[in-house]
Amino acid sequence: MVKSELIEKLADRAGITLFKAEELVDLFFNTLSGTLGKGGRIEIRGFGAFSVKEYKGYTGRNPKTGEEVTVPSKRLPVWRTGTELRQRVDSVFSK
């Protein structure tokens, strides 16, 4: 499913316009991104949790030339699936 399909499904199920559904989806993702950008954590019970993991910088090697390269530290979003979602997905595929 892509974002436009999500917007269409939301509009159909909630009985709202596509414009309003797009506003809601954008609000959700912008809030999620903003919270993670500030180092926060988001937990949706039964679905999963988003958080930010920090990685230290290190010295690596360019595989093509063998030259040493400094890789800077970075912060990346991570996702942990909730137990209920994991069980729902597993039950669908185990039938």
C-alpha positions as a Markdown table, in Angstrom:
| # | Residue | x | y | z |
|---|---|---|---|---|
| 1 | Met | 0.0 | 0.0 | 0.0 |
| 2 | Val | 1.3 | 3.5 | -0.9 |
| 3 | Lys | 0.3 | 6.8 | 0.7 |
| 4 | Ser | -2.3 | 7.6 | -1.9 |
| 5 | Glu | -4.0 | 4.2 | -1.3 |
| 6 | Leu | -4.0 | 4.9 | 2.4 |
| 7 | Ile | -5.6 | 8.3 | 1.9 |
| 8 | Glu | -8.3 | 6.7 | -0.4 |
| 9 | Lys | -9.1 | 4.0 | 2.2 |
| 10 | Leu | -9.3 | 6.5 | 5.0 |
| 11 | Ala | -11.6 | 8.7 | 3.1 |
| 12 | Asp | -13.9 | 5.8 | 2.2 |
| 13 | Arg | -14.0 | 4.3 | 5.6 |
| 14 | Ala | -14.4 | 7.6 | 7.5 |
| 15 | Gly | -16.8 | 9.1 | 4.9 |
| 16 | Ile | -14.6 | 12.2 | 4.5 |
| 17 | Thr | -13.2 | 14.0 | 1.4 |
| 18 | Leu | -9.9 | 13.0 | -0.1 |
| 19 | Phe | -8.5 | 16.4 | 0.9 |
| 20 | Lys | -9.4 | 16.0 | 4.5 |
| 21 | Ala | -8.0 | 12.4 | 4.6 |
| 22 | Glu | -4.7 | 13.6 | 3.1 |
| 23 | Glu | -4.5 | 16.3 | 5.7 |
| 24 | Leu | -5.0 | 13.7 | 8.5 |
| 25 | Val | -2.3 | 11.4 | 7.0 |
| 26 | Asp | 0.1 | 14.3 | 6.6 |
| 27 | Leu | -0.6 | 15.4 | 10.1 |
| 28 | Phe | 0.1 | 11.9 | 11.5 |
| 29 | Phe | 3.4 | 11.5 | 9.6 |
| 30 | Asn | 4.6 | 15.1 | 10.3 |
| 31 | Thr | 3.9 | 14.6 | 14.0 |
| 32 | Leu | 5.7 | 11.2 | 14.0 |
| 33 | Ser | 8.7 | 12.7 | 12.1 |
| 34 | Gly | 8.8 | 15.8 | 14.4 |
| 35 | Thr | 8.7 | 13.7 | 17.6 |
| 36 | Leu | 11.4 | 11.4 | 16.3 |
| 37 | Gly | 13.5 | 14.4 | 15.2 |
| 38 | Lys | 13.5 | 15.7 | 18.7 |
| 39 | Gly | 14.7 | 12.3 | 20.0 |
| 40 | Gly | 11.2 | 11.2 | 21.3 |
| 41 | Arg | 9.6 | 7.8 | 21.3 |
| 42 | Ile | 6.1 | 6.9 | 19.9 |
| 43 | Glu | 4.3 | 3.9 | 21.1 |
| 44 | Ile | 1.0 | 2.7 | 19.6 |
| 45 | Arg | -0.3 | -0.1 | 21.8 |
| 46 | Gly | -0.9 | -3.3 | 19.8 |
| 47 | Phe | 0.9 | -1.9 | 16.8 |
| 48 | Gly | 4.4 | -1.0 | 17.7 |
| 49 | Ala | 6.9 | 1.6 | 18.8 |
| 50 | Phe | 9.1 | 4.0 | 16.9 |
| 51 | Ser | 12.3 | 5.4 | 18.5 |
| 52 | Val | 15.6 | 6.9 | 17.6 |
| 53 | Lys | 18.9 | 4.9 | 17.8 |
| 54 | Glu | 22.2 | 6.8 | 17.9 |
| 55 | Tyr | 25.2 | 5.3 | 16.2 |
| 56 | Lys | 28.8 | 6.4 | 17.0 |
| 57 | Gly | 31.1 | 7.5 | 14.2 |
| 58 | Tyr | 33.8 | 5.1 | 13.2 |
| 59 | Thr | 36.6 | 4.6 | 10.7 |
| 60 | Gly | 35.6 | 2.3 | 7.8 |
| 61 | Arg | 37.1 | 1.3 | 4.5 |
| 62 | Asn | 36.1 | 2.0 | 1.0 |
| 63 | Pro | 35.6 | -1.6 | -0.4 |
| 64 | Lys | 36.6 | -0.5 | -3.9 |
| 65 | Thr | 39.9 | 1.3 | -3.1 |
| 66 | Gly | 40.7 | 0.0 | 0.4 |
| 67 | Glu | 41.1 | 3.7 | 1.5 |
| 68 | Glu | 40.1 | 4.5 | 5.1 |
| 69 | Val | 37.0 | 6.6 | 5.4 |
| 70 | Thr | 35.6 | 8.4 | 8.4 |
| 71 | Val | 31.9 | 7.6 | 8.9 |
| 72 | Pro | 30.2 | 10.3 | 11.1 |
| 73 | Ser | 27.9 | 9.5 | 13.9 |
| 74 | Lys | 24.2 | 9.4 | 13.1 |
| 75 | Arg | 20.7 | 9.0 | 14.5 |
| 76 | Leu | 18.3 | 6.7 | 12.7 |
| 77 | Pro | 14.7 | 5.8 | 13.3 |
| 78 | Val | 14.0 | 2.3 | 14.4 |
| 79 | Trp | 10.7 | 0.3 | 14.6 |
| 80 | Arg | 9.7 | -2.4 | 16.9 |
| 81 | Thr | 6.6 | -4.4 | 16.1 |
| 82 | Gly | 4.0 | -4.9 | 18.8 |
| 83 | Thr | 3.0 | -8.3 | 19.9 |
| 84 | Glu | -0.6 | -8.0 | 18.8 |
| 85 | Leu | 0.4 | -7.0 | 15.3 |
| 86 | Arg | 3.0 | -9.7 | 15.0 |
| 87 | Gln | 0.4 | -12.3 | 16.0 |
| 88 | Arg | -2.2 | -10.9 | 13.6 |
| 89 | Val | 0.2 | -11.1 | 10.7 |
| 90 | Asp | 1.4 | -14.5 | 11.6 |
| 91 | Ser | -2.2 | -15.8 | 11.9 |
| 92 | Val | -3.0 | -14.6 | 8.4 |
| 93 | Phe | 0.0 | -16.3 | 6.8 |
| 94 | Ser | -0.2 | -19.5 | 8.8 |
| 95 | Lys | -3.6 | -20.4 | 7.4 |
